[in-house]
Amino acid sequence: MEIRIGIANTGRELSFETNETAADVRKSVASALDAGATHVSFTDVKGNSYIVPSAGLAFVEIGTEESRRVGFVA
């Protein structure tokens, strides 16, 4: 699943793919914001970790869990 994160006062977005489900990502972001945590952490499919300050979150876009199609569409 692809995740895009917008960070306030930054011109670029953080974009990566993760093996977590959409519900798990939503739950971790919501619980961090509700608890007033200083950061939210994610791990991508390659094992890289991302730590994003929760105060700087502009948006979190969670992609669909549908696999991408390969080939031409008629």
C-alpha positions in Angstrom: 0.0 0.0 0.0 1.3 3.4 -0.9 1.4 6.2 1.7 2.0 9.9 1.0 2.7 12.3 3.9 2.7 16.0 3.6 4.8 17.9 6.1 4.1 21.5 6.9 6.6 24.1 5.6 8.2 21.6 3.3 7.9 21.6 -0.5 8.1 17.9 -0.9 6.0 15.0 0.2 7.2 11.7 1.8 6.0 8.8 -0.3 6.6 5.1 0.3 5.0 1.7 0.2 4.3 -0.3 3.3 3.0 -3.8 4.1 0.7 -2.5 6.8 -3.0 -2.4 6.2 -4.9 0.9 5.8 -6.6 0.3 9.1 -3.3 -0.1 10.9 -1.8 3.1 9.4 -5.0 5.0 10.2 -5.0 3.7 13.8 -1.3 4.6 14.4 -1.7 8.1 13.1 -4.9 8.7 14.9 -3.6 7.3 18.2 -0.4 9.4 18.0 -2.4 12.6 17.3 -5.0 11.8 20.1 -2.2 11.0 22.6 -0.2 14.2 21.8 2.8 12.1 20.7 5.8 14.1 19.4 6.2 11.8 16.3 4.7 9.0 14.2 6.9 6.2 12.8 6.4 4.1 9.7 8.3 1.2 8.1 8.4 0.7 4.3 8.5 -2.6 2.4 12.3 -2.4 2.2 12.7 -2.1 6.0 13.5 1.6 6.1 12.0 3.6 9.0 10.5 7.0 8.8 9.9 9.2 11.8 7.6 12.2 11.2 6.9 14.9 13.8 3.2 14.8 14.5 3.1 18.6 14.9 4.3 19.0 11.3 1.7 16.7 9.6 -0.1 18.5 6.9 -1.9 15.4 5.5 -1.6 11.6 5.3 -2.9 10.0 2.1 -3.4 6.2 2.4 -3.6 4.5 -1.0 -5.7 1.5 -1.9 -4.7 -2.0 -1.1 -5.5 -3.1 -4.7 -2.5 -4.3 -6.7 -1.6 -2.4 -9.8 -2.5 -3.7 -13.2 0.2 -4.5 -15.7 -0.3 -4.3 -19.4 -2.6 -2.3 -21.7 -6.2 -1.6 -21.2 -8.5 -2.2 -24.2 
